[in-house]
Amino acid sequence: MNNTISSHVKPANAWVRFKNSDFIYYFLKDKTAMLGFAFFLAFLMAAIFAPLIAPTNPYDLLNIDLMDAELPPVWITDGDPRFLLGTDDQGRDILSTILYGARLSLTIGFCAVALQLVMGIIIGLSSGYFGGKIDTFLMRCADIQLSFSTMMIAIILSAIFKASFGPEFYSQYAVLMLILIIGFAEWPQYARTIRASVLAERQKEYVEAAKVMGLDSIRIMFRHILPNCLSPILVISTVQIANAIMSEAALSFLGLGLPIDQPSLGALINTGFQYIFSGQWWIAAFPGIVLVSLVLVINVLGDWLRDVFNPKIYKG
């Protein structure tokens, strides 16, 4: 009976502690953070429920009519009430393609950061905990990769994949390829940050106590050291999501990202850029505004998290 009661009390106590934590206190005190989170949540919900919100399905060829191509927004002369933000060169509704495009961009961003996180945690923990030759080898690999720009690595890997497997195979697995490419290109950011945290943590008494108790290195690293390194990881992850979205947009703009039948924000901007000088500015403008707004909101949240987790500089 006591166990049953305690099992019901613990979640309530945990929720109360969370509501009364400094994190929630500073969040409710900072209007910029609240506004940024509200916008990000709106972007996220719109992307998740795109099939329900979007006026049309840009993947359904039966709903696309070339006679509707390059129609301006509804408030401009010759605008069609069916297409609030106008249409692109294929007759697809811009609003619908933005919603579906944001869904793809966010999917690639979150999954690529998850891959970076896994690689960075494993490499950073191993490098910082074991030290010696392992540390030297792993950090030199990170230094070599950091000597190249992320976009250069992504362009090279995209071109290699396309040349090796062919455009059809690449188009079929474009989302997976972009996740792997962007994820592989950015892992050193995590590895170096986690290594620095591990170097500070491994000298502390709780690590020495765990070693004396006979716990193996894997358990010490992941069960004891890693939880104390989560603050910088959370901050980096927020910023890296924005970077991953921008990387995908840049690759799609260069023609090395998603194919034309899978509209992402970058692919939409690339399509619209070809028509921007002929007067159809809305094809590129609206996806560009959404992309910039999304990245700005994520960066604002990342800056706020960085300040909150660094009490030396956070003043509320």
Disulfide bonds with the S-S distance in Angstrom:
none
